[in-house]
Amino acid sequence: MEPHAPSPPQGTITVARALELPALRRGLPEVMAAADRLHRPVRWVHAGEAPNIATLLKGGELLLTTGLGLGSRPAEQRAFVRGLAERDIAALVVELGSRFATLPAAVVDTARSYGLPLVQLHREVPFVAVTEEIHTELVNEHYALLRRAEDVHRRCTEVLLGGGGVPELLRLFADFAGNPVFLATADGRLLYAAGPDPAPPGAADPLQVWDGLRAGGLPGSVVADIPGNRAGHGPGPGAVRARLTVLPVNAPLAPVHRIAADRAAGLLAVVLLQARQEEELAARGRGDFLTDLAEDRLDTADAPAQARVLGFRPGAGPLLPVVMRIAVDLVPGDRWAALAGTLQKELSGVGVPVLLGVRLPEGRVPLLVGLREEDERAAVADRVAAALRAGAQRASVRPPVVVVGAPVTWATAGAGLRHAAEAAAAAEGLPARPWHDVRRLDVDVLLWRLRSHGDLAAFVDRVVGPLLAHDAASRPPLLPTLESYLAHGGRKAETARELHLNRQTLYDRLARIARLLGTDLEDPEAVLALSLALRARRHVG
C-alpha cells in the first residue's frame, strides 16, 4: 500500500491538481518521474526557456518549457534538471515537439534521482492558458483561506461579545488549530494554556507541552505578538504586552493559522487593556489545573512538573488543600481581576509556597499550600485564611467561606481538593469561622449531598417541623434554646448561662420543646435525630 500523501498547505494547489485542470489535460500529460510526489504544493507557475532559468526561481514553481534551454549534451541536461531540483521547484513540465520528440534519458534519470516530478506533454498547449488557469485556482484557494480566517475571527468576536473572556477565546482557537495554544507575557511567564477539546488520542497535556518545548521552540510554530503595555510599565514604541503561541504537536500548522493568530492577537490586545487581566488569566489557568487535578483528569505522576510550570515549587513535605468559596452573584465579572490580584498579594506574605487558582463559574478559589511538616497545619491554615479574608475585604467582597483540608501527597491531592470543595459548599450555611476544618464537616457534606432528595426535607419536617411552626407564630422562639442545649451536649447549666436564663425558665422551655416534638430530650437516639435535623435544615432551607 502506498503511503498516505500529506495535505498541501492551505492557499496552494498540488501538482496533481494542476495536471487535472483543462489546460494541461489538453496537452495529454504523462508523468515520467517522481509520480509519488505529485502531492507537492504549487506556489506559482513560470514559463521560460533560458539555460540558467533556475537562478530566476524561488521554489515551489511549476515550470513550463519546450526544452530549448535544456541543452543538447547529457551533461548540460543533467545540470539543468539538477539546478531546478536544488531550487526545490514543484515540477518540471516539458512540451514535446519543438525541441524533443521524446525526453532524453539524462533528463528523466536525473529527475528520478532527485525526486523531481517530471511531466511531458504530447500535444501543444498555450502556456498562457495554463498560467491563467493555475493562477486563478491559486487565487481561489487564497480566498478560501482568508474566508476561514475571517470565520474564526468572527467566532472569537462573538465569544467576547457574549460575555466570554480570554480563556474561552483561546479554547476556541485551540479547537480550530487542533493544537495547544498558549498565552504568555513578553518575558515568558505562562498566563494560560488551552488544548483542543476533545484532545487527539495520546496527546500530551498543554502544560507538559509548554514545559518541554517553550525553550527550544518547535519548527512550524506560530507566534503572534500582542501589542500594548504591561501594567505598571510606561508606553514605548513597538511594546509587546504578551505573545500568543501555537505549537504544532498534533498536526502541522498552515498559513490560515498564522492569519487567524494575527487577528486573534488584535482581539487579545483589546481585552488585555483592562487592568490586571494578566493576573486574572494566570489565576484562571492555575484554577483549571487544580480543577483537573481534583476531577482526576491529570496523571498525578505528571502533576508536580506541571505545577512547577505554573510557579509552584513546594518542598518534600505534605501539601495542604484549601478552598475559598464566594457567592458568584456577589462578585461582578470585572471584580475577579482585582480579587485575583489582591489575593495573590496577600498570600505572598504567608511564608510558604502557595498555588492559587480561581474558578469563576463556581465562585471557587482552590489552593495548594506547601508544608514543611504536618504538625504546622493549624498555624499555616490560620495565616492562609487570614490572607484570603484580607484579600476579599480589599476587593470589597463579602467574607468568604474557607475550608482547610487534611494534609495530602501529590497522589492524593486531587481527592483532598475535591473533598475540600464539597465541604466549602456544605459550609455556606454554617456559623462563620476564620476557617473550617474539613475533618469536622463530614456530616454536613453527607447532608449537603442529600439536599436535592425530598427525603431530607421530609426528615427535617418530621423531626423539628412542629417546633418551627411554633416559632413562626409564637414568642419567645424555642429553636435557639434547643440549638444551645444540643451544642452543650445536654448540659443545662452551661445552656442557661449562654442564653442568660435562670434554670427554671430553661427547664420550662425544654419541657415545652419535648411536648411539641413528642420526644424525650434525654434519649440519645432522639438527641441524635434532632442534631441531624437541625444541621440538615441549613441545606434544605
C-alpha positions in Angstrom: 0.0 0.0 0.0 1.3 3.5 -0.9 1.9 5.9 2.0 -0.7 8.4 2.6 0.2 11.7 0.9 0.3 14.7 3.3 -2.2 17.5 2.7 -0.7 20.6 1.0 -0.5 23.9 2.8 -3.7 25.8 2.6 -3.6 28.5 0.0 -1.8 26.3 -2.6 -2.7 23.5 -5.0 -0.8 20.4 -5.8 1.0 19.2 -8.9 -1.7 16.5 -9.2 -4.5 19.1 -9.1 -2.7 21.2 -11.7 -2.5 18.3 -14.1 -6.3 17.8 -13.7 -7.1 21.3 -14.9 -8.4 21.5 -18.5 -5.5 23.5 -20.0 -2.9 20.9 -19.0 -5.2 17.9 -19.7 -5.5 19.0 -23.3 -1.7 18.5 -23.6 -2.1 14.8 -22.7 0.3 14.9 -19.8 2.5 11.8 -19.0 4.4 11.6 -15.6 7.9 10.4 -16.3 9.5 10.8 -12.9 8.5 11.1 -9.2 4.9 10.1 -9.6 4.7 9.5 -5.9 5.5 13.2 -5.3 2.6 14.8 -7.1 1.2 16.0 -3.8 3.9 18.7 -3.8 2.4 22.2 -3.5 2.5 24.6 -6.4 3.1 28.1 -5.2 3.3 29.8 -8.7 3.6 29.0 -12.4 6.5 30.1 -14.6 7.3 29.6 -18.3 10.8 30.0 -19.7 13.5 28.6 -22.0 16.7 30.1 -20.6 19.5 27.6 -19.7 20.1 29.4 -16.4 16.4 29.7 -15.5 16.9 28.0 -12.1 18.6 31.2 -10.9 15.3 33.1 -11.5 13.2 30.8 -9.4 12.4 30.9 -5.7 11.0 27.4 -5.1 7.5 25.9 -5.4 7.0 26.9 -9.0 5.6 24.7 -11.7 8.0 25.3 -14.7 6.6 25.1 -18.2 9.2 24.8 -21.1 9.6 23.4 -24.6 13.1 22.3 -23.7 15.1 24.9 -25.6 17.2 25.7 -22.6 17.9 22.0 -21.7 21.0 21.9 -23.9 22.0 19.2 -26.4 24.6 17.3 -24.4 23.7 14.9 -21.5 25.9 16.8 -19.1 24.1 20.1 -19.8 20.7 18.4 -19.4 21.7 16.8 -16.1 22.9 20.2 -14.8 19.7 21.9 -15.9 17.5 19.4 -14.1 19.8 19.4 -11.0 19.6 23.2 -10.7 15.8 23.1 -10.7 15.7 20.3 -8.1 18.1 22.3 -5.9 15.8 25.3 -6.2 13.0 22.9 -4.9 10.5 23.7 -7.7 7.2 21.8 -7.6 7.5 20.2 -11.0 9.0 20.4 -14.5 6.6 20.2 -17.4 8.1 19.8 -20.9 6.1 20.2 -24.1 7.3 17.8 -26.8 7.6 18.7 -30.5 9.5 21.9 -30.8 12.8 20.6 -29.3 12.3 16.9 -28.4 10.2 14.1 -29.8 10.7 12.3 -26.5 12.5 13.3 -23.4 16.3 12.5 -23.2 17.3 9.7 -20.8 19.6 12.1 -19.0 16.7 14.4 -18.2 14.4 11.5 -17.0 17.2 9.8 -15.0 18.3 13.0 -13.2 14.7 13.9 -12.3 14.2 10.4 -10.8 17.4 10.6 -8.8 16.4 13.9 -7.3 12.7 13.1 -6.8 11.6 16.0 -9.0 8.2 15.4 -10.7 8.8 15.4 -14.4 5.8 15.6 -16.9 5.9 15.5 -20.7 3.1 17.0 -22.8 2.3 15.1 -26.0 0.3 17.9 -27.5 1.0 21.6 -27.8 -0.9 23.8 -25.4 -0.9 27.7 -24.9 1.3 28.2 -21.9 -0.6 31.5 -21.1 -3.8 29.5 -20.8 -2.1 27.1 -18.3 -0.7 30.0 -16.4 -4.1 31.8 -16.2 -5.9 28.7 -15.1 -3.5 27.7 -12.3 -3.2 31.2 -11.1 -7.0 31.5 -10.9 -7.0 28.3 -8.9 -4.4 29.7 -6.5 -6.3 32.9 -6.0 -9.5 30.9 -5.3 -7.5 28.9 -2.7 -6.2 32.0 -1.1 -9.7 33.5 -1.0 -11.0 30.4 0.7 -8.1 30.6 3.2 -9.0 34.2 4.0 -12.6 33.3 4.5 -11.7 30.6 7.0 -9.5 33.1 8.9 -12.3 35.6 8.9 -14.8 33.0 10.2 -12.5 32.2 13.1 -12.1 35.9 13.8 -15.9 36.3 13.8 -16.4 33.4 16.2 -13.8 34.8 18.5 -15.5 38.2 18.5 -18.9 36.6 19.2 -17.3 34.8 22.2 -16.1 38.1 23.7 -19.4 39.9 22.9 -21.3 37.0 24.5 -19.5 37.6 27.9 -16.6 35.1 27.4 -13.1 36.0 28.1 -9.6 35.2 27.0 -9.8 31.5 28.2 -12.8 30.9 26.1 -11.2 32.6 23.1 -8.0 30.5 23.5 -10.0 27.3 23.8 -11.9 28.1 20.6 -8.6 28.9 18.8 -7.1 25.6 20.1 -10.1 23.7 18.6 -9.6 25.4 15.3 -5.8 24.8 15.1 -6.1 21.2 16.5 -3.0 22.1 18.7 -2.3 23.5 22.1 -2.4 27.3 22.3 -0.5 29.4 24.9 -0.7 33.0 26.1 2.5 34.2 27.9 3.9 37.5 29.0 6.6 39.1 26.9 9.2 37.7 29.4 7.9 34.2 29.0 5.6 33.7 32.1 2.7 31.5 31.1 -0.7 33.1 31.6 -3.0 30.5 30.1 -2.8 27.2 28.2 -5.6 25.6 26.2 -5.8 22.4 24.2 -8.3 21.1 21.6 -11.4 19.5 23.0 -11.7 16.6 22.6 -7.9 16.1 22.7 -6.5 13.8 20.0 -5.7 10.3 21.2 -2.4 10.2 23.0 -2.0 14.0 23.0 0.1 15.5 25.8 -1.4 17.9 28.3 -0.8 21.5 27.2 1.3 22.2 30.4 3.6 19.3 29.6 4.0 20.6 26.0 4.9 24.1 27.3 7.4 22.7 29.8 9.1 20.6 27.2 9.1 22.8 24.1 8.9 26.5 25.2 12.7 26.9 25.4 13.8 25.3 22.1 10.6 26.0 20.2 9.2 23.7 17.5 9.6 24.1 13.7 6.4 25.3 12.2 5.2 27.1 15.3 3.1 30.2 15.0 3.9 33.1 17.4 1.9 36.4 17.3 2.9 39.4 19.3 0.1 41.2 21.3 0.9 44.9 21.3 0.3 47.1 24.4 2.0 48.0 27.7 2.1 45.7 30.7 0.5 47.0 33.9 3.0 49.3 35.6 5.1 49.8 32.5 5.3 53.1 30.6 4.4 53.3 26.9 7.0 52.6 24.3 7.1 52.1 20.6 6.5 48.6 19.5 5.9 47.4 23.0 4.8 43.8 23.4 2.4 43.0 26.2 2.1 39.3 25.6 2.6 36.5 23.0 0.2 34.0 21.5 1.9 30.8 20.6 0.6 27.7 18.8 2.8 24.6 18.8 2.2 22.0 16.1 2.5 18.9 18.2 -0.7 17.2 17.0 -0.8 18.4 13.4 1.2 20.8 11.1 0.1 24.4 11.0 -1.0 26.1 7.8 -0.9 29.7 6.6 -4.5 30.1 7.7 -3.5 29.5 11.3 -0.9 32.3 11.0 -3.5 34.7 9.6 -6.1 33.7 12.3 -3.5 34.1 15.1 -2.6 37.6 14.0 -6.3 38.5 14.0 -6.8 36.9 17.4 -3.8 38.8 18.7 -5.6 42.0 17.9 -8.7 41.0 19.9 -6.5 39.9 22.8 -4.8 43.3 22.8 -8.1 45.0 23.3 -9.1 42.6 26.1 -5.8 42.9 27.9 -6.1 46.6 28.1 -8.3 46.1 31.1 -6.3 46.4 34.4 -4.9 43.2 35.9 -6.1 40.9 33.1 -2.8 39.1 33.1 -3.1 38.2 36.8 -6.6 37.0 36.4 -5.7 34.9 33.4 -2.8 33.3 35.3 -5.1 32.6 38.3 -7.7 31.0 36.0 -5.1 28.9 34.4 -4.0 27.7 37.8 -7.6 27.1 38.7 -8.1 24.9 35.6 -5.0 22.9 36.6 -6.3 22.4 40.2 -9.8 21.5 39.0 -8.4 19.0 36.5 -6.3 17.5 39.4 -9.4 17.4 41.6 -11.5 15.7 38.9 -8.9 13.1 38.0 -8.2 14.5 34.6 -4.5 14.6 35.2 -2.0 11.8 35.7 -0.7 12.5 39.3 2.8 11.5 38.2 2.9 14.5 35.9 1.3 16.9 38.3 4.4 18.1 40.1 6.1 19.1 36.8 3.0 20.9 35.6 2.8 22.7 38.9 6.4 23.9 38.5 5.4 25.4 35.1 2.8 27.4 37.0 5.4 28.6 39.5 4.6 26.3 42.4 7.6 24.6 43.9 6.9 23.1 47.3 9.5 21.1 49.3 9.4 17.5 50.2 6.7 18.0 52.9 3.0 17.4 52.6 0.5 19.5 50.7 -2.4 21.3 52.2 -5.6 21.7 50.1 -7.6 24.8 50.8 -10.8 26.1 49.1 -12.3 29.5 49.5 -15.9 29.9 48.3 -17.6 33.2 47.3 -21.2 33.7 46.2 -20.8 34.2 42.4 -23.6 36.8 42.2 -21.7 39.0 44.7 -18.6 39.3 42.5 -19.2 41.2 39.3 -17.3 40.0 36.2 -14.9 43.0 36.3 -14.1 42.4 40.0 -12.5 39.0 39.6 -9.3 40.5 38.2 -8.9 42.8 41.2 -9.8 39.9 43.6 -7.1 37.6 42.0 -4.5 40.3 42.3 -5.2 41.2 45.9 -5.4 37.5 47.0 -2.0 36.8 45.3 -0.5 39.9 47.0 -1.8 38.9 50.5 -0.7 35.3 50.1 2.8 36.4 49.2 3.4 37.1 52.9 2.3 33.9 54.5 5.8 32.4 54.3 5.0 29.1 52.5 4.6 28.2 48.8 1.1 28.7 47.6 -0.6 27.8 44.3 -3.8 29.9 44.0 -6.3 29.5 41.2 -9.8 30.9 40.5 -12.9 29.1 39.1 -15.3 31.8 38.1 -18.3 29.6 37.2 -18.4 28.0 40.7 -17.2 31.1 42.6 -14.4 28.9 44.0 -10.8 29.7 44.8 -8.8 26.4 45.2 -5.3 26.4 46.6 -2.5 24.0 47.3 -0.1 25.0 50.1 3.3 23.5 50.7 4.0 22.5 54.3 7.4 21.6 55.8 5.8 19.1 58.2 2.3 18.0 59.1 2.1 19.5 62.6 2.3 23.1 61.2 -1.1 22.6 59.5 -3.1 24.7 62.0 -0.6 27.6 62.1 -0.3 27.8 58.3 -4.1 27.5 57.9 -4.5 30.5 60.2 -2.2 32.6 58.1 -3.6 31.5 54.8 -7.2 32.0 55.9 -6.4 35.5 57.2 -4.7 36.4 53.9 -7.7 35.2 51.9 -10.1 37.1 54.1 -8.0 40.3 53.9 -7.8 40.0 50.1 -11.5 39.6 49.8 -12.1 42.6 52.0 -9.7 44.7 49.9 -11.6 43.7 46.8 -14.9 44.6 48.5 -16.1 41.0 48.5 -18.3 39.6 51.3 -16.4 37.5 53.9 -15.9 34.1 52.2 -16.1 30.5 53.5 -12.7 29.0 53.9 -12.2 25.2 54.3 -8.9 23.6 55.0 -8.3 20.0 54.1 -6.2 17.3 55.6 -2.5 17.1 54.6 -2.0 15.2 51.3 0.6 14.0 48.9 0.6 14.6 45.1 -1.0 11.1 44.7 -4.0 12.2 47.0 -4.1 15.9 46.3 -6.9 15.6 43.8 -9.2 13.8 46.3 -8.2 16.3 49.0 -9.2 19.3 46.8 -12.4 17.6 45.8 -13.3 16.9 49.4 -12.5 20.5 50.4 -14.6 21.9 47.6 -17.6 19.9 48.6 -17.1 20.9 52.2 -16.9 24.6 51.3 -20.2 24.3 49.5 -21.7 22.5 52.5 -20.3 25.0 55.0 -22.0 28.0 53.4 -24.9 27.8 55.9 -22.8 27.2 59.0 -21.9 29.8 61.6 -19.0 32.0 60.5 -15.4 30.8 61.4 -12.0 32.1 60.3 -11.7 28.6 58.6 -13.5 25.3 58.7 -11.6 22.1 59.3 -12.7 19.6 56.7 -12.5 16.8 59.2 -15.3 18.3 61.2 -17.6 18.7 58.2 -18.2 15.1 57.2 -21.8 15.0 58.4 -22.5 18.4 56.7 -21.0 17.1 53.5 -23.2 14.0 53.6 -26.3 16.1 54.3 -25.3 18.5 51.5 -25.1 15.6 49.0 -28.7 14.6 50.0 -30.1 18.2 49.7 -31.9 17.5 46.4 -33.6 14.5 47.8 -37.1 15.1 49.1 -36.5 12.6 51.9 -34.1 15.0 53.6 -36.7 17.8 53.7 -39.3 15.4 54.9 -36.9 14.2 57.7 -36.4 17.8 58.8 -40.1 18.5 58.8 -40.9 15.2 60.6 -38.4 15.8 63.4 -38.5 19.5 64.1 -41.4 20.7 62.0 -43.8 21.4 65.0 -41.0 23.5 66.7 -40.5 25.6 63.5 -44.3 26.1 63.2 -44.4 27.3 66.8 -41.6 29.8 66.4 -43.3 31.2 63.3 -46.4 32.0 65.3 -45.4 32.5 68.9 -42.9 34.2 71.1 -40.4 33.6 72.6 -38.9 31.3 69.9 -37.8 27.9 71.2 -35.4 26.9 68.4 -32.4 28.8 69.9 -32.9 27.0 73.2 -32.8 23.6 71.6 -29.8 24.5 69.5 -27.8 25.7 72.5 -28.9 22.7 74.6 -27.7 20.3 71.9 -24.4 22.3 71.3 -23.6 21.9 75.0 -24.3 18.2 75.0 -27.4 18.4 77.2 -25.6 20.3 80.0 -28.3 22.6 81.4 -26.2 24.8 83.5 -24.0 25.8 80.5 -27.0 26.2 78.3 -28.7 28.6 80.8 -25.5 30.7 81.1 -25.2 31.1 77.3 -28.9 32.0 76.9 -28.9 34.3 80.1 -31.8 32.4 81.5 -32.4 31.2 85.1 -32.6 27.4 85.4 -36.4 27.3 86.0 -37.1 29.2 82.8 -34.8 26.9 80.9 -36.5 23.8 82.3 -39.9 25.2 81.3 -38.7 25.8 77.7 -37.1 22.4 77.4 -40.4 20.8 78.7 -42.4 22.8 76.1 -40.0 21.6 73.3 -40.3 18.0 74.4 -44.1 18.2 74.4 -44.2 20.0 71.0 -41.9 17.4 69.4 -43.3 14.4 71.3 -39.8 13.2 72.2 -37.5 12.7 75.2 -34.6 15.1 75.2 -32.7 12.7 77.5 -32.9 9.9 74.9 -29.5 9.6 73.0 -31.3 8.4 69.8 -33.7 11.3 70.0 -30.9 13.8 70.6 -29.0 12.3 67.5 -32.1 12.7 65.3 -32.6 16.3 66.5 -29.0 17.2 65.9 -29.1 15.8 62.4 -32.4 17.5 61.6 -31.1 20.9 62.7 -27.9 20.5 60.6 -29.9 19.3 57.6 -32.2 22.3 57.9 -29.3 24.6 56.8 -29.2 22.7 53.5 -32.9 22.4 52.6 -33.9 25.9 53.5 
